[in-house]
Amino acid sequence: MPDRDLLTQAWGDLILASLPAPAKARLRTGRFTAVEGDTAIFALPNQPHVSNAEGIKSHAEDALSAHFGTKVRIRLVVDDTPGQAGSSVPAAPAPRGIPPAEEEVEVAIEDTVSADSQNSPEDVVQSAFPGAEEVDTP
């Protein structure tokens, strides 16, 4: 089993970027904090992040296991160290009247629309941006 430093390096250099978009979106705010036996401890900012990531953590486990050639299990926990969760500093909110970056909108839509959801992506965007109008472009 690799140690925390090896996991962290592989995660940042290769693994996270190779994950499917939903897994990448849900796991990018986390970090490895320890290794206990054959289990890597992966901390996320809060309980909703942990709950949302439970269903997709197998993608990360499979990618890490393939990379290291040994079974890597992940236990998701809430990061109780203030200011330490995630691989980067959270972005400051955009000033009023300036739309969020395209990536932020895509992540929000991916996190909101699931395969079993009754809401279309258009419905989600309308609820996120009340009064927005859909415009067809040539």
The first five atom37 places (N, CA, C, CB, O) and aatype in JSON, in Angstrom:
{
  "aatype": [12, 14, 3, 1, 3, 10, 10, 16, 5, 0, 17, 7, 3, 10, 9, 10, 0, 15, 10, 14, 0, 14, 0, 11, 0, 1, 10, 1, 16, 7, 1, 13, 16, 0, 19, 6, 7, 3, 16, 0, 9, 13, 0, 10, 14, 2, 5, 14, 8, 19, 15, 2, 0, 6, 7, 9, 11, 15, 8, 0, 6, 3, 0, 10, 15, 0, 8, 13, 7, 16, 11, 19, 1, 9, 1, 10, 19, 19, 3, 3, 16, 14, 7, 5, 0, 7, 15, 15, 19, 14, 0, 0, 14, 0, 14, 1, 7, 9, 14, 14, 0, 6, 6, 6, 19, 6, 19, 0, 9, 6, 3, 16, 19, 15, 0, 3, 15, 5, 2, 15, 14, 6, 3, 19, 19, 5, 15, 0, 13, 14, 7, 0, 6, 6, 19, 3, 16, 14],
  "atom_mask": [
    [1, 1, 1, 1, 1],
    [1, 1, 1, 1, 1],
    [1, 1, 1, 1, 1],
    [1, 1, 1, 1, 1],
    [1, 1, 1, 1, 1],
    [1, 1, 1, 1, 1],
    [1, 1, 1, 1, 1],
    [1, 1, 1, 1, 1],
    [1, 1, 1, 1, 1],
    [1, 1, 1, 1, 1],
    [1, 1, 1, 1, 1],
    [1, 1, 1, 0, 1],
    [1, 1, 1, 1, 1],
    [1, 1, 1, 1, 1],
    [1, 1, 1, 1, 1],
    [1, 1, 1, 1, 1],
    [1, 1, 1, 1, 1],
    [1, 1, 1, 1, 1],
    [1, 1, 1, 1, 1],
    [1, 1, 1, 1, 1],
    [1, 1, 1, 1, 1],
    [1, 1, 1, 1, 1],
    [1, 1, 1, 1, 1],
    [1, 1, 1, 1, 1],
    [1, 1, 1, 1, 1],
    [1, 1, 1, 1, 1],
    [1, 1, 1, 1, 1],
    [1, 1, 1, 1, 1],
    [1, 1, 1, 1, 1],
    [1, 1, 1, 0, 1],
    [1, 1, 1, 1, 1],
    [1, 1, 1, 1, 1],
    [1, 1, 1, 1, 1],
    [1, 1, 1, 1, 1],
    [1, 1, 1, 1, 1],
    [1, 1, 1, 1, 1],
    [1, 1, 1, 0, 1],
    [1, 1, 1, 1, 1],
    [1, 1, 1, 1, 1],
    [1, 1, 1, 1, 1],
    [1, 1, 1, 1, 1],
    [1, 1, 1, 1, 1],
    [1, 1, 1, 1, 1],
    [1, 1, 1, 1, 1],
    [1, 1, 1, 1, 1],
    [1, 1, 1, 1, 1],
    [1, 1, 1, 1, 1],
    [1, 1, 1, 1, 1],
    [1, 1, 1, 1, 1],
    [1, 1, 1, 1, 1],
    [1, 1, 1, 1, 1],
    [1, 1, 1, 1, 1],
    [1, 1, 1, 1, 1],
    [1, 1, 1, 1, 1],
    [1, 1, 1, 0, 1],
    [1, 1, 1, 1, 1],
    [1, 1, 1, 1, 1],
    [1, 1, 1, 1, 1],
    [1, 1, 1, 1, 1],
    [1, 1, 1, 1, 1],
    [1, 1, 1, 1, 1],
    [1, 1, 1, 1, 1],
    [1, 1, 1, 1, 1],
    [1, 1, 1, 1, 1],
    [1, 1, 1, 1, 1],
    [1, 1, 1, 1, 1],
    [1, 1, 1, 1, 1],
    [1, 1, 1, 1, 1],
    [1, 1, 1, 0, 1],
    [1, 1, 1, 1, 1],
    [1, 1, 1, 1, 1],
    [1, 1, 1, 1, 1],
    [1, 1, 1, 1, 1],
    [1, 1, 1, 1, 1],
    [1, 1, 1, 1, 1],
    [1, 1, 1, 1, 1],
    [1, 1, 1, 1, 1],
    [1, 1, 1, 1, 1],
    [1, 1, 1, 1, 1],
    [1, 1, 1, 1, 1],
    [1, 1, 1, 1, 1],
    [1, 1, 1, 1, 1],
    [1, 1, 1, 0, 1],
    [1, 1, 1, 1, 1],
    [1, 1, 1, 1, 1],
    [1, 1, 1, 0, 1],
    [1, 1, 1, 1, 1],
    [1, 1, 1, 1, 1],
    [1, 1, 1, 1, 1],
    [1, 1, 1, 1, 1],
    [1, 1, 1, 1, 1],
    [1, 1, 1, 1, 1],
    [1, 1, 1, 1, 1],
    [1, 1, 1, 1, 1],
    [1, 1, 1, 1, 1],
    [1, 1, 1, 1, 1],
    [1, 1, 1, 0, 1],
    [1, 1, 1, 1, 1],
    [1, 1, 1, 1, 1],
    [1, 1, 1, 1, 1],
    [1, 1, 1, 1, 1],
    [1, 1, 1, 1, 1],
    [1, 1, 1, 1, 1],
    [1, 1, 1, 1, 1],
    [1, 1, 1, 1, 1],
    [1, 1, 1, 1, 1],
    [1, 1, 1, 1, 1],
    [1, 1, 1, 1, 1],
    [1, 1, 1, 1, 1],
    [1, 1, 1, 1, 1],
    [1, 1, 1, 1, 1],
    [1, 1, 1, 1, 1],
    [1, 1, 1, 1, 1],
    [1, 1, 1, 1, 1],
    [1, 1, 1, 1, 1],
    [1, 1, 1, 1, 1],
    [1, 1, 1, 1, 1],
    [1, 1, 1, 1, 1],
    [1, 1, 1, 1, 1],
    [1, 1, 1, 1, 1],
    [1, 1, 1, 1, 1],
    [1, 1, 1, 1, 1],
    [1, 1, 1, 1, 1],
    [1, 1, 1, 1, 1],
    [1, 1, 1, 1, 1],
    [1, 1, 1, 1, 1],
    [1, 1, 1, 1, 1],
    [1, 1, 1, 1, 1],
    [1, 1, 1, 1, 1],
    [1, 1, 1, 1, 1],
    [1, 1, 1, 0, 1],
    [1, 1, 1, 1, 1],
    [1, 1, 1, 1, 1],
    [1, 1, 1, 1, 1],
    [1, 1, 1, 1, 1],
    [1, 1, 1, 1, 1],
    [1, 1, 1, 1, 1],
    [1, 1, 1, 1, 1]
  ],
  "atom_positions": [
    [[0.85, -1.18, 0.0], [0.0, 0.0, 0.0], [0.89, 1.24, 0.0], [-0.96, 0.0, 1.23], [1.79, 1.36, 0.83]],
    [[0.65, 2.18, -0.93], [1.44, 3.41, -0.95], [1.15, 4.29, 0.27], [1.17, 4.19, -2.23], [0.07, 4.22, 0.86]],
    [[2.13, 5.1, 0.63], [1.92, 6.02, 1.76], [1.16, 7.27, 1.28], [3.28, 6.41, 2.41], [0.9, 7.44, 0.09]],
    [[0.82, 8.14, 2.22], [0.03, 9.32, 1.91], [0.71, 10.22, 0.88], [-0.25, 10.12, 3.17], [0.06, 10.75, -0.01]],
    [[2.02, 10.38, 0.99], [2.73, 11.25, 0.07], [2.69, 10.72, -1.37], [4.19, 11.41, 0.52], [2.48, 11.48, -2.31]],
    [[2.87, 9.41, -1.53], [2.79, 8.82, -2.87], [1.38, 8.93, -3.44], [3.22, 7.35, -2.83], [1.2, 9.23, -4.63]],
    [[0.38, 8.7, -2.6], [-1.01, 8.86, -3.04], [-1.27, 10.29, -3.49], [-1.98, 8.48, -1.91], [-1.87, 10.52, -4.54]],
    [[-0.82, 11.25, -2.68], [-1.04, 12.65, -2.99], [-0.39, 13.05, -4.3], [-0.52, 13.52, -1.86], [-0.99, 13.75, -5.11]],
    [[0.82, 12.6, -4.51], [1.54, 12.93, -5.74], [0.85, 12.32, -6.96], [2.99, 12.45, -5.66], [0.62, 13.01, -7.95]],
    [[0.53, 11.04, -6.89], [-0.14, 10.38, -8.02], [-1.5, 11.02, -8.29], [-0.31, 8.87, -7.75], [-1.9, 11.21, -9.44]],
    [[-2.22, 11.35, -7.21], [-3.54, 11.97, -7.33], [-3.45, 13.28, -8.1], [-4.15, 12.2, -5.93], [-4.19, 13.51, -9.06]],
    [[-2.54, 14.14, -7.67], [-2.43, 15.45, -8.3], [-1.82, 15.41, -9.69], [0.0, 0.0, 0.0], [-2.19, 16.2, -10.56]],
    [[-0.88, 14.49, -9.92], [-0.19, 14.43, -11.2], [-0.95, 13.68, -12.27], [1.15, 13.8, -11.01], [-0.88, 14.04, -13.44]],
    [[-1.69, 12.61, -11.9], [-2.29, 11.74, -12.9], [-3.74, 11.34, -12.67], [-1.49, 10.52, -13.0], [-4.58, 11.46, -13.55]],
    [[-4.01, 10.87, -11.48], [-5.27, 10.17, -11.22], [-6.49, 11.08, -11.35], [-5.24, 9.55, -9.85], [-7.42, 10.76, -12.09]],
    [[-6.52, 12.2, -10.64], [-7.71, 13.05, -10.65], [-8.1, 13.44, -12.07], [-7.46, 14.3, -9.81], [-9.28, 13.38, -12.41]],
    [[-7.15, 13.84, -12.88], [-7.44, 14.27, -14.25], [-8.0, 13.14, -15.11], [-6.19, 14.82, -14.9], [-8.7, 13.39, -16.09]],
    [[-7.7, 11.89, -14.75], [-8.15, 10.76, -15.56], [-9.54, 10.26, -15.2], [-7.17, 9.63, -15.41], [-10.09, 9.41, -15.91]],
    [[-10.11, 10.76, -14.12], [-11.42, 10.27, -13.67], [-12.55, 10.82, -14.54], [-11.65, 10.67, -12.2], [-12.4, 11.88, -15.16]],
    [[-13.68, 10.1, -14.59], [-14.85, 10.63, -15.3], [-15.28, 11.96, -14.67], [-16.01, 9.61, -15.27], [-15.05, 12.19, -13.48]],
    [[-15.9, 12.81, -15.46], [-16.26, 14.17, -15.02], [-17.03, 14.2, -13.7], [-17.09, 14.85, -16.09], [-16.69, 15.02, -12.84]],
    [[-18.05, 13.36, -13.48], [-18.77, 13.44, -12.19], [-17.86, 13.11, -11.0], [-19.96, 12.48, -12.2], [-17.96, 13.76, -9.95]],
    [[-16.98, 12.13, -11.15], [-16.07, 11.78, -10.06], [-15.06, 12.89, -9.84], [-15.34, 10.45, -10.37], [-14.76, 13.25, -8.7]],
    [[-14.55, 13.44, -10.92], [-13.58, 14.54, -10.81], [-14.21, 15.74, -10.1], [-13.06, 14.97, -12.21], [-13.59, 16.35, -9.23]],
    [[-15.44, 16.07, -10.47], [-16.12, 17.23, -9.87], [-16.35, 17.03, -8.37], [-17.45, 17.47, -10.56], [-16.24, 17.99, -7.6]],
    [[-16.68, 15.81, -7.97], [-16.99, 15.58, -6.56], [-15.76, 15.36, -5.69], [-17.9, 14.39, -6.44], [-15.8, 15.59, -4.48]],
    [[-14.66, 14.92, -6.29], [-13.47, 14.59, -5.5], [-12.37, 15.65, -5.57], [-12.91, 13.28, -5.96], [-11.4, 15.56, -4.81]],
    [[-12.49, 16.63, -6.43], [-11.39, 17.59, -6.59], [-11.17, 18.47, -5.37], [-11.66, 18.46, -7.79], [-10.11, 19.09, -5.25]],
    [[-12.13, 18.56, -4.47], [-11.96, 19.4, -3.28], [-11.37, 18.63, -2.1], [-13.29, 20.0, -2.88], [-11.23, 19.18, -1.01]],
    [[-11.03, 17.37, -2.31], [-10.52, 16.55, -1.22], [-9.01, 16.42, -1.2], [0.0, 0.0, 0.0], [-8.31, 16.9, -2.09]],
    [[-8.55, 15.74, -0.15], [-7.11, 15.49, -0.01], [-6.89, 14.24, 0.82], [-6.4, 16.71, 0.63], [-7.71, 13.9, 1.67]],
    [[-5.78, 13.57, 0.57], [-5.41, 12.41, 1.38], [-4.79, 12.92, 2.68], [-4.42, 11.48, 0.61], [-3.91, 13.78, 2.67]],
    [[-5.26, 12.37, 3.8], [-4.75, 12.81, 5.1], [-3.95, 11.73, 5.81], [-5.89, 13.24, 5.97], [-3.13, 12.05, 6.67]],
    [[-4.18, 10.47, 5.47], [-3.48, 9.38, 6.16], [-3.7, 8.08, 5.4], [-3.97, 9.26, 7.64], [-4.52, 7.99, 4.49]],
    [[-2.96, 7.08, 5.8], [-3.18, 5.7, 5.35], [-3.26, 4.84, 6.6], [-2.03, 5.21, 4.37], [-2.37, 4.88, 7.45]],
    [[-4.33, 4.06, 6.69], [-4.52, 3.16, 7.83], [-4.67, 1.75, 7.27], [-5.77, 3.56, 8.7], [-5.72, 1.4, 6.72]],
    [[-3.6, 0.95, 7.42], [-3.62, -0.4, 6.87], [-3.69, -0.36, 5.36], [0.0, 0.0, 0.0], [-2.8, 0.2, 4.71]],
    [[-4.76, -0.96, 4.78], [-4.91, -0.95, 3.33], [-5.92, 0.1, 2.86], [-5.33, -2.32, 2.83], [-6.46, 0.0, 1.76]],
    [[-6.18, 1.1, 3.72], [-7.19, 2.11, 3.41], [-6.59, 3.51, 3.45], [-8.36, 2.0, 4.4], [-5.95, 3.91, 4.42]],
    [[-6.82, 4.26, 2.35], [-6.4, 5.66, 2.28], [-7.53, 6.51, 2.82], [-6.01, 6.08, 0.82], [-8.69, 6.32, 2.44]],
    [[-7.23, 7.43, 3.69], [-8.22, 8.34, 4.26], [-8.24, 9.6, 3.4], [-7.9, 8.68, 5.76], [-7.23, 10.28, 3.25]],
    [[-9.42, 9.89, 2.84], [-9.58, 11.02, 1.92], [-10.58, 11.98, 2.52], [-10.04, 10.54, 0.5], [-11.76, 11.64, 2.69]],
    [[-10.13, 13.19, 2.85], [-10.95, 14.18, 3.53], [-11.58, 15.14, 2.54], [-10.12, 14.96, 4.56], [-10.92, 15.64, 1.62]],
    [[-12.87, 15.39, 2.74], [-13.64, 16.34, 1.94], [-14.16, 17.45, 2.86], [-14.82, 15.63, 1.2], [-14.22, 17.25, 4.07]],
    [[-14.52, 18.61, 2.31], [-14.84, 19.77, 3.14], [-15.99, 19.61, 4.12], [-15.14, 20.89, 2.27], [-15.95, 20.2, 5.2]],
    [[-17.01, 18.82, 3.77], [-18.17, 18.72, 4.67], [-18.95, 17.44, 4.38], [-19.09, 19.96, 4.51], [-18.65, 16.72, 3.43]],
    [[-19.95, 17.17, 5.21], [-20.71, 15.93, 5.08], [-21.46, 15.82, 3.74], [-21.7, 15.83, 6.21], [-21.49, 14.72, 3.18]],
    [[-22.06, 16.9, 3.21], [-22.69, 16.76, 1.89], [-21.69, 16.32, 0.8], [-23.34, 18.08, 1.48], [-22.04, 15.53, -0.07]],
    [[-20.46, 16.84, 0.86], [-19.45, 16.4, -0.1], [-19.17, 14.91, 0.08], [-18.14, 17.22, 0.07], [-19.07, 14.17, -0.91]],
    [[-19.05, 14.47, 1.32], [-18.78, 13.05, 1.59], [-19.94, 12.2, 1.07], [-18.58, 12.81, 3.11], [-19.71, 11.19, 0.4]],
    [[-21.16, 12.59, 1.35], [-22.33, 11.83, 0.91], [-22.4, 11.75, -0.61], [-23.6, 12.45, 1.45], [-22.68, 10.68, -1.17]],
    [[-22.14, 12.86, -1.29], [-22.18, 12.88, -2.75], [-21.06, 12.05, -3.37], [-22.09, 14.3, -3.24], [-21.22, 11.54, -4.48]],
    [[-19.94, 11.92, -2.69], [-18.8, 11.21, -3.24], [-18.84, 9.7, -2.99], [-17.53, 11.77, -2.68], [-18.15, 8.95, -3.67]],
    [[-19.64, 9.25, -2.03], [-19.67, 7.81, -1.7], [-19.97, 6.95, -2.93], [-20.72, 7.55, -0.63], [-19.34, 5.9, -3.11]],
    [[-20.9, 7.37, -3.76], [-21.31, 6.56, -4.9], [-20.31, 6.51, -6.03], [0.0, 0.0, 0.0], [-20.43, 5.65, -6.91]],
    [[-19.34, 7.39, -6.04], [-18.38, 7.43, -7.15], [-16.94, 7.17, -6.7], [-18.46, 8.77, -7.84], [-16.03, 7.2, -7.53]],
    [[-16.73, 6.92, -5.43], [-15.35, 6.73, -4.96], [-14.7, 5.49, -5.58], [-15.32, 6.62, -3.44], [-13.48, 5.4, -5.62]],
    [[-15.5, 4.55, -6.07], [-14.94, 3.35, -6.69], [-14.12, 3.71, -7.93], [-16.07, 2.37, -7.07], [-13.16, 3.0, -8.24]],
    [[-14.47, 4.78, -8.63], [-13.67, 5.22, -9.78], [-12.25, 5.56, -9.33], [-14.32, 6.44, -10.49], [-11.27, 5.19, -9.97]],
    [[-12.15, 6.27, -8.21], [-10.85, 6.66, -7.68], [-10.1, 5.43, -7.17], [-11.01, 7.7, -6.55], [-8.9, 5.29, -7.41]],
    [[-10.8, 4.54, -6.47], [-10.16, 3.33, -5.96], [-9.6, 2.49, -7.11], [-11.16, 2.5, -5.14], [-8.47, 1.99, -7.04]],
    [[-10.39, 2.34, -8.17], [-9.93, 1.55, -9.33], [-8.73, 2.18, -10.0], [-11.07, 1.39, -10.35], [-7.77, 1.49, -10.35]],
    [[-8.76, 3.5, -10.18], [-7.64, 4.19, -10.83], [-6.37, 4.12, -9.98], [-8.01, 5.66, -11.1], [-5.28, 3.9, -10.51]],
    [[-6.51, 4.31, -8.68], [-5.34, 4.22, -7.8], [-4.8, 2.79, -7.75], [-5.7, 4.7, -6.38], [-3.58, 2.58, -7.77]],
    [[-5.69, 1.82, -7.68], [-5.27, 0.41, -7.64], [-4.51, 0.04, -8.91], [-6.49, -0.52, -7.47], [-3.49, -0.63, -8.84]],
    [[-5.01, 0.48, -10.07], [-4.32, 0.2, -11.33], [-2.96, 0.88, -11.38], [-5.18, 0.65, -12.52], [-1.98, 0.29, -11.84]],
    [[-2.89, 2.11, -10.9], [-1.63, 2.86, -10.92], [-0.57, 2.21, -10.02], [-1.88, 4.31, -10.48], [0.59, 2.09, -10.42]],
    [[-0.97, 1.8, -8.82], [0.0, 1.28, -7.86], [0.15, -0.24, -7.93], [-0.4, 1.68, -6.47], [1.06, -0.79, -7.3]],
    [[-0.7, -0.93, -8.66], [-0.59, -2.39, -8.79], [-0.99, -3.13, -7.53], [0.0, 0.0, 0.0], [-0.58, -4.28, -7.34]],
    [[-1.76, -2.51, -6.67], [-2.26, -3.13, -5.45], [-3.61, -2.51, -5.11], [-1.25, -2.96, -4.26], [-3.89, -1.38, -5.49]],
    [[-4.43, -3.26, -4.4], [-5.76, -2.77, -4.06], [-5.64, -1.55, -3.14], [-6.61, -3.88, -3.39], [-5.0, -1.62, -2.09]],
    [[-6.26, -0.45, -3.54], [-6.3, 0.76, -2.73], [-7.76, 1.04, -2.4], [-5.63, 1.98, -3.47], [-8.58, 1.25, -3.29]],
    [[-8.07, 1.03, -1.13], [-9.42, 1.37, -0.66], [-9.39, 2.8, -0.14], [-9.92, 0.38, 0.44], [-8.37, 3.29, 0.35]],
    [[-10.53, 3.47, -0.27], [-10.63, 4.85, 0.2], [-11.76, 4.96, 1.21], [-10.86, 5.84, -0.99], [-12.87, 4.47, 0.98]],
    [[-11.46, 5.6, 2.34], [-12.51, 5.94, 3.31], [-12.66, 7.46, 3.26], [-12.16, 5.43, 4.78], [-11.71, 8.21, 3.47]],
    [[-13.88, 7.9, 2.99], [-14.17, 9.32, 2.92], [-14.53, 9.84, 4.31], [-15.31, 9.6, 1.93], [-15.32, 9.24, 5.03]],
    [[-13.95, 10.97, 4.66], [-14.2, 11.6, 5.96], [-14.38, 13.1, 5.74], [-13.05, 11.31, 6.97], [-14.01, 13.64, 4.7]],
    [[-14.94, 13.75, 6.75], [-15.04, 15.21, 6.73], [-13.72, 15.77, 7.23], [-16.24, 15.73, 7.61], [-13.2, 15.35, 8.26]],
    [[-13.18, 16.73, 6.48], [-11.91, 17.36, 6.85], [-12.16, 18.31, 8.01], [-11.27, 18.11, 5.63], [-12.87, 19.31, 7.86]],
    [[-11.58, 18.01, 9.15], [-11.81, 18.83, 10.34], [-10.68, 19.84, 10.58], [-11.97, 17.95, 11.56], [-10.62, 20.47, 11.63]],
    [[-9.79, 19.98, 9.59], [-8.72, 20.96, 9.69], [-9.12, 22.19, 8.89], [-7.37, 20.38, 9.18], [-9.13, 22.13, 7.66]],
    [[-9.44, 23.3, 9.54], [-9.9, 24.49, 8.83], [-8.9, 24.96, 7.77], [-10.17, 25.61, 9.82], [-7.69, 25.03, 8.02]],
    [[-9.43, 25.28, 6.59], [-8.59, 25.82, 5.52], [-7.72, 24.82, 4.82], [0.0, 0.0, 0.0], [-6.9, 25.2, 3.98]],
    [[-7.85, 23.52, 5.14], [-6.96, 22.53, 4.54], [-7.62, 21.68, 3.46], [-6.43, 21.64, 5.6], [-6.91, 21.06, 2.67]],
    [[-8.94, 21.63, 3.4], [-9.59, 20.77, 2.42], [-9.36, 21.3, 1.02], [-11.1, 20.65, 2.71], [-9.28, 22.51, 0.81]],
    [[-9.26, 20.39, 0.09], [-9.15, 20.77, -1.32], [-7.73, 21.0, -1.74], [0.0, 0.0, 0.0], [-6.83, 21.18, -0.92]],
    [[-7.54, 20.99, -3.05], [-6.21, 21.15, -3.57], [-5.89, 22.59, -3.92], [-6.03, 20.3, -4.78], [-4.77, 22.9, -4.31]],
    [[-6.86, 23.48, -3.77], [-6.62, 24.87, -4.07], [-7.49, 25.74, -3.17], [-6.88, 25.18, -5.56], [-8.43, 25.27, -2.54]],
    [[-7.16, 27.01, -3.14], [-7.94, 27.95, -2.36], [-9.26, 28.17, -3.08], [-7.17, 29.3, -2.16], [-9.27, 28.36, -4.29]],
    [[-10.39, 28.16, -2.36], [-11.66, 28.38, -3.03], [-11.69, 29.75, -3.71], [-12.81, 28.27, -2.03], [-11.12, 30.72, -3.21]],
    [[-12.35, 29.79, -4.85], [-12.44, 31.04, -5.6], [-13.35, 32.01, -4.87], [-12.97, 30.79, -7.03], [-14.34, 31.62, -4.25]],
    [[-13.0, 33.28, -4.95], [-13.86, 34.31, -4.36], [-15.12, 34.4, -5.2], [-13.13, 35.7, -4.29], [-15.08, 34.18, -6.41]],
    [[-16.24, 34.73, -4.58], [-17.46, 34.86, -5.35], [-17.32, 35.95, -6.4], [-18.65, 35.14, -4.44], [-16.66, 36.96, -6.17]],
    [[-17.96, 35.73, -7.56], [-17.92, 36.73, -8.62], [-18.73, 37.95, -8.19], [-18.46, 36.15, -9.96], [-19.76, 37.81, -7.54]],
    [[-18.26, 39.15, -8.54], [-19.04, 40.33, -8.23], [-20.41, 40.26, -8.9], [-18.29, 41.61, -8.66], [-20.57, 39.6, -9.93]],
    [[-21.38, 40.94, -8.32], [-22.74, 40.94, -8.89], [-22.7, 41.36, -10.34], [-23.68, 41.87, -8.08], [-21.96, 42.27, -10.73]],
    [[-23.52, 40.69, -11.14], [-23.64, 41.05, -12.54], [-22.64, 40.35, -13.43], [0.0, 0.0, 0.0], [-22.76, 40.42, -14.66]],
    [[-21.63, 39.69, -12.85], [-20.65, 38.97, -13.65], [-20.97, 37.49, -13.52], [-19.19, 39.28, -13.18], [-20.99, 36.95, -12.42]],
    [[-21.22, 36.82, -14.66], [-21.58, 35.4, -14.58], [-20.4, 34.56, -14.09], [-22.07, 34.89, -15.94], [-19.25, 34.95, -14.29]],
    [[-20.68, 33.41, -13.46], [-19.6, 32.53, -13.02], [-18.86, 31.97, -14.23], [-20.15, 31.39, -12.15], [-19.38, 31.96, -15.34]],
    [[-17.66, 31.51, -14.0], [-16.87, 30.9, -15.07], [-17.61, 29.69, -15.61], [-15.47, 30.51, -14.56], [-18.36, 29.03, -14.89]],
    [[-17.39, 29.4, -16.88], [-18.08, 28.29, -17.55], [-17.88, 26.98, -16.79], [-17.58, 28.15, -18.99], [-18.81, 26.19, -16.66]],
    [[-16.67, 26.73, -16.3], [-16.38, 25.5, -15.57], [-17.25, 25.38, -14.32], [-14.89, 25.43, -15.18], [-17.74, 24.3, -14.0]],
    [[-17.45, 26.5, -13.6], [-18.27, 26.48, -12.39], [-19.71, 26.12, -12.72], [-18.22, 27.82, -11.68], [-20.36, 25.39, -11.97]],
    [[-20.23, 26.63, -13.84], [-21.6, 26.33, -14.25], [-21.71, 24.86, -14.61], [-22.04, 27.22, -15.45], [-22.67, 24.2, -14.23]],
    [[-20.71, 24.33, -15.36], [-20.74, 22.93, -15.75], [-20.72, 22.02, -14.53], [-19.56, 22.6, -16.67], [-21.47, 21.05, -14.47]],
    [[-19.89, 22.33, -13.55], [-19.82, 21.52, -12.34], [-21.15, 21.57, -11.6], [-18.69, 21.99, -11.42], [-21.64, 20.54, -11.14]],
    [[-21.73, 22.76, -11.5], [-23.01, 22.9, -10.81], [-24.09, 22.07, -11.5], [-23.44, 24.37, -10.74], [-24.9, 21.43, -10.84]],
    [[-24.1, 22.08, -12.83], [-25.09, 21.31, -13.56], [-24.83, 19.82, -13.37], [-25.08, 21.67, -15.06], [-25.76, 19.06, -13.13]],
    [[-23.56, 19.38, -13.48], [-23.23, 17.97, -13.29], [-23.65, 17.49, -11.91], [-21.74, 17.73, -13.5], [-24.17, 16.38, -11.77]],
    [[-23.44, 18.31, -10.89], [-23.78, 17.92, -9.54], [-25.28, 17.9, -9.31], [-23.13, 18.85, -8.55], [-25.76, 17.19, -8.43]],
    [[-26.03, 18.68, -10.1], [-27.47, 18.81, -9.89], [-28.26, 17.81, -10.71], [-27.92, 20.21, -10.22], [-29.29, 17.31, -10.26]],
    [[-27.8, 17.52, -11.92], [-28.53, 16.61, -12.81], [-27.91, 15.23, -12.71], [-28.52, 17.13, -14.27], [-26.71, 15.07, -12.95]],
    [[-28.69, 14.25, -12.36], [-28.21, 12.88, -12.33], [-29.06, 12.05, -13.27], [-28.24, 12.31, -10.88], [-30.09, 12.51, -13.76]],
    [[-28.62, 10.83, -13.51], [-29.32, 9.96, -14.46], [-30.76, 9.72, -14.05], [-28.59, 8.64, -14.58], [-31.63, 9.56, -14.91]],
    [[-31.04, 9.69, -12.76], [-32.4, 9.43, -12.31], [-33.17, 10.72, -12.01], [-32.38, 8.55, -11.07], [-34.27, 10.67, -11.45]],
    [[-32.61, 11.85, -12.38], [-33.24, 13.13, -12.1], [-34.41, 13.38, -13.05], [-32.23, 14.26, -12.21], [-34.37, 12.96, -14.21]],
    [[-35.43, 14.05, -12.56], [-36.57, 14.42, -13.38], [-36.33, 15.77, -14.06], [-37.85, 14.48, -12.52], [-37.09, 16.16, -14.94]],
    [[-35.3, 16.48, -13.66], [-35.01, 17.8, -14.2], [-34.06, 17.7, -15.38], [-34.43, 18.72, -13.13], [-33.05, 17.0, -15.31]],
    [[-34.39, 18.39, -16.47], [-33.48, 18.47, -17.6], [-32.39, 19.49, -17.28], [-34.24, 18.85, -18.91], [-32.57, 20.3, -16.38]],
    [[-31.28, 19.46, -18.0], [-30.26, 20.49, -17.77], [-30.81, 21.89, -17.97], [-29.07, 20.27, -18.71], [-30.42, 22.83, -17.27]],
    [[-31.72, 22.05, -18.92], [-32.33, 23.35, -19.15], [-33.11, 23.81, -17.92], [-33.25, 23.31, -20.37], [-33.05, 24.99, -17.55]],
    [[-33.86, 22.88, -17.28], [-34.61, 23.21, -16.07], [-33.68, 23.64, -14.94], [-35.46, 22.01, -15.63], [-33.97, 24.58, -14.2]],
    [[-32.56, 22.94, -14.83], [-31.6, 23.26, -13.77], [-31.02, 24.65, -13.98], [-30.47, 22.21, -13.73], [-30.9, 25.42, -13.03]],
    [[-30.67, 24.98, -15.23], [-30.11, 26.29, -15.52], [-31.16, 27.37, -15.24], [-29.62, 26.37, -16.97], [-30.84, 28.42, -14.68]],
    [[-32.4, 27.12, -15.64], [-33.47, 28.09, -15.39], [-33.66, 28.32, -13.89], [-34.79, 27.62, -16.02], [-33.87, 29.46, -13.46]],
    [[-33.58, 27.25, -13.09], [-33.75, 27.44, -11.66], [-32.55, 28.13, -11.03], [-33.99, 26.09, -10.98], [-32.69, 28.83, -10.03]],
    [[-31.36, 27.94, -11.6], [-30.16, 28.59, -11.08], [-30.08, 30.06, -11.49], [-28.91, 27.85, -11.56], [-29.51, 30.89, -10.78]],
    [[-30.66, 30.38, -12.65], [-30.62, 31.74, -13.18], [-32.03, 32.19, -13.53], [-29.69, 31.83, -14.41], [-32.39, 32.23, -14.71]],
    [[-32.84, 32.53, -12.51], [-34.22, 32.94, -12.77], [-34.26, 34.12, -13.75], [-34.92, 33.33, -11.46], [-33.47, 35.06, -13.65]],
    [[-35.18, 34.04, -14.69], [-35.33, 35.11, -15.66], [-34.44, 34.95, -16.88], [0.0, 0.0, 0.0], [-34.56, 35.71, -17.84]],
    [[-33.54, 33.96, -16.87], [-32.67, 33.75, -18.02], [-33.5, 33.25, -19.18], [-31.54, 32.74, -17.69], [-34.49, 32.54, -19.0]],
    [[-33.09, 33.63, -20.39], [-33.8, 33.19, -21.59], [-32.86, 32.33, -22.41], [-34.3, 34.4, -22.42], [-31.67, 32.61, -22.51]],
    [[-33.41, 31.27, -22.99], [-32.64, 30.4, -23.86], [-32.58, 31.03, -25.23], [-33.26, 28.97, -23.92], [-33.61, 31.43, -25.78]],
    [[-31.38, 31.12, -25.81], [-31.19, 31.75, -27.09], [-30.57, 30.73, -28.04], [-30.3, 33.02, -26.97], [-29.54, 30.13, -27.73]],
    [[-31.19, 30.55, -29.19], [-30.62, 29.67, -30.22], [-29.56, 30.44, -30.98], [-31.71, 29.13, -31.2], [-29.77, 31.59, -31.36]],
    [[-28.43, 29.79, -31.2], [-27.36, 30.44, -31.96], [-27.16, 29.67, -33.25], [-26.03, 30.49, -31.14], [-27.35, 28.45, -33.3]],
    [[-26.79, 30.38, -34.31], [-26.61, 29.7, -35.61], [-25.4, 28.84, -35.63], [-26.52, 30.7, -36.73], [-25.11, 28.2, -36.64]]
  ]
}
